[in-house]
Amino acid sequence: MQASVLGLWEVVNNLTRIRPTKRDRYRVTIFGSARMQSEDALYAGVRQLASELTLLGCDIITGGGPGLMQAANEGSVIADPEDLTRSIGIRVALEFEQAGNPFIEEMYSHRTFFSRLHHFVLISDAFVVVPGGIGTSLEALMIWQLLQVRKLHQTPLIFVGDMWADLVSWVDRYMIQRAPALADPADLSIPQCVTDCEAAIALLKASHAQWQQRSEP
């Protein structure tokens, strides 16, 4: 049994070495709360964020659920009446959250959080983290760690809102400003903290322009 499990992990490790093919469109993953309602101001902000990126020609990726994930997928769809980009959802099987939101055009489903998180990494060019709970925190910290150990390169990680700025401050206080330090001070500069979605749009427009330059033959 143990040999079979170890053999399976070796297959998984080999899959992680596969590099994605060159993409025609810049892809932005937006992580955020499933609990936010459509009447909340943040819902409208995330929807506008996704719409602005879609107008640039970007694909939008979310966890495929309700709340701010739906806001992002909705923003993608309403800004793309000619269906030139894709609104993507990457789901995980949960008993209390069965169906994807109605604005997903391309759906992927996973049985485990492990494979789902890896899928986000493989197909994304940038990550935006808006307010969310434990699941959003897991996603944010995973991307932060992959950038820290240089498993991801030239990949923006943008934190939107005070809660994430406070997280970075917590890391500074409890990991950096102590002896011995538990992390490198340079790690604090990996996520770009902004106050609102408008500021995130500005950063992503600049990153998208750089991506286009790198993609030119």
Disulfide bonds with the S-S distance in Angstrom:
none
